[in-house]
């Protein structure tokens, strides 16, 4: 998600127009974040949201 937001921020700073691809990528990242956050709140984190050290 950070990558998508960085691309968006750079486009804004450079006065570039937003492409449909950029918007779609951001929408996808936000949906993924929403899914993972819902899992965190219910202590049922989906496997797709787990990265790195999951022993904590």
SEDREN-82808 format. One record per residue: residue number from 1; residue in three letters; x, y, z of N, C-alpha, C, O in turn. Coordinates in steps of 0.05 Angstrom, whole numbers, plus 5000, padded with zeros to 4 digits. Layout:
REM residues N
NUM/ALA/X/Y/Z/X/Y/Z/X/Y/Z/X/Y/Z;
...
//
This chain:
REM residues 56
1/UNK/5016/4976/5000/5000/5000/5000/5017/5025/5000/5011/5045/4987;
2/UNK/5039/5024/5014/5057/5047/5015/5067/5054/4987/5069/5078/4981;
3/UNK/5074/5034/4971/5083/5040/4944/5062/5054/4928/5069/5073/4913;
4/UNK/5037/5045/4930/5016/5058/4915/5012/5087/4924/5008/5105/4907;
5/UNK/5013/5092/4950/5010/5119/4960/5034/5137/4952/5030/5161/4946;
6/UNK/5057/5126/4950/5081/5141/4942/5078/5149/4913/5084/5172/4905;
7/UNK/5069/5131/4896/5064/5137/4867/5043/5159/4865/5047/5178/4849;
8/UNK/5022/5157/4880/5001/5178/4880/5012/5205/4889/5007/5225/4876;
9/UNK/5027/5205/4911/5038/5230/4921/5057/5243/4901/5057/5267/4896;
10/UNK/5074/5227/4888/5093/5237/4868/5078/5249/4844/5085/5270/4834;
11/UNK/5057/5236/4835/5041/5246/4813/5028/5273/4820/5028/5291/4804;
12/UNK/5019/5275/4845/5007/5301/4853/5028/5323/4854/5023/5345/4845;
13/UNK/5051/5316/4866/5072/5336/4868/5082/5346/4841/5090/5369/4838;
14/UNK/5082/5328/4821/5091/5335/4794/5068/5346/4777/5072/5350/4753;
15/UNK/5045/5350/4788/5022/5360/4774/5015/5341/4750/5005/5351/4730;
16/UNK/5019/5316/4754/5012/5296/4733/4983/5287/4737/4972/5288/4759;
17/UNK/4971/5278/4716/4944/5267/4719/4946/5238/4729/4966/5225/4726;
18/UNK/4925/5230/4742/4924/5203/4752/4914/5184/4731/4894/5190/4717;
19/UNK/4927/5162/4727/4918/5143/4707/4899/5124/4720/4899/5121/4745;
20/UNK/4883/5111/4704/4865/5090/4714/4880/5068/4728/4871/5057/4748;
21/UNK/4904/5062/4717/4920/5041/4729/4928/5048/4758/4927/5032/4776;
22/UNK/4936/5073/4761/4944/5082/4788/4921/5081/4808/4924/5072/4830;
23/UNK/4898/5090/4799/4874/5090/4816/4866/5062/4822/4859/5056/4845;
24/UNK/4867/5044/4802/4859/5016/4807/4879/5003/4827/4871/4988/4844;
25/UNK/4904/5009/4823/4924/4998/4842/4920/5007/4870/4923/4991/4889;
26/UNK/4914/5032/4873/4908/5043/4900/4883/5031/4912/4882/5024/4936;
27/UNK/4862/5027/4896/4838/5015/4905/4843/4986/4915/4833/4978/4936;
28/UNK/4859/4972/4900/4866/4944/4907/4882/4944/4933/4876/4927/4950;
29/UNK/4901/4962/4936/4917/4963/4960/4899/4970/4985/4903/4958/5006;
30/UNK/4881/4988/4981/4863/4996/5003/4845/4973/5011/4839/4969/5035;
31/UNK/4835/4958/4991/4817/4935/4997/4833/4914/5012/4823/4902/5031;
32/UNK/4857/4909/5004/4874/4890/5018/4880/4898/5046/4878/4882/5065;
33/UNK/4886/4924/5050/4890/4934/5077/4865/4931/5094/4867/4923/5117;
34/UNK/4842/4937/5083/4817/4935/5097/4812/4906/5107/4804/4902/5129;
35/UNK/4818/4887/5089/4814/4859/5096/4833/4851/5118/4825/4838/5137;
36/UNK/4858/4859/5116/4878/4852/5136/4871/4866/5163/4874/4853/5184;
37/UNK/4863/4891/5162/4857/4905/5187/4833/4893/5201/4832/4890/5225;
38/UNK/4813/4884/5185/4790/4871/5197/4799/4845/5212/4789/4839/5233;
39/UNK/4818/4831/5199/4829/4807/5212/4844/4813/5238/4841/4799/5257;
40/UNK/4859/4835/5237/4874/4843/5261/4854/4848/5284/4859/4840/5307;
41/UNK/4833/4862/5278/4814/4870/5299/4799/4846/5311/4791/4846/5334;
42/UNK/4797/4824/5295/4783/4801/5305/4802/4778/5312/4794/4756/5319;
43/UNK/4828/4784/5311/4849/4764/5317/4847/4740/5299/4854/4718/5307;
44/UNK/4839/4744/5274/4838/4722/5254/4851/4733/5228/4838/4735/5208;
45/UNK/4877/4738/5230/4891/4750/5207/4893/4730/5184/4903/4708/5188;
46/UNK/4883/4737/5161/4885/4719/5138/4914/4714/5130/4931/4731/5134;
47/UNK/4920/4690/5120/4947/4682/5113/4960/4702/5094/4984/4707/5096;
48/UNK/4944/4713/5075/4955/4731/5056/4965/4757/5069/4981/4772/5056;
49/UNK/4957/4762/5093/4965/4787/5107/4990/4783/5124/5001/4802/5135;
50/UNK/4997/4758/5128/5020/4752/5145/5046/4753/5129/5048/4740/5108;
51/UNK/5065/4768/5139/5091/4770/5126/5113/4770/5148/5108/4779/5170;
52/UNK/5135/4760/5142/5158/4761/5161/5153/4743/5185/5143/4721/5182;
53/UNK/5161/4753/5208/5160/4737/5233/5132/4737/5243/5122/4757/5253;
54/UNK/5119/4714/5242/5091/4711/5252/5090/4699/5280/5068/4691/5288;
55/UNK/5113/4697/5294/5113/4685/5320/5104/4703/5342/5101/4695/5365;
56/UNK/5099/4728/5336/5092/4748/5356/5062/4750/5359/5052/4765/5375;
//
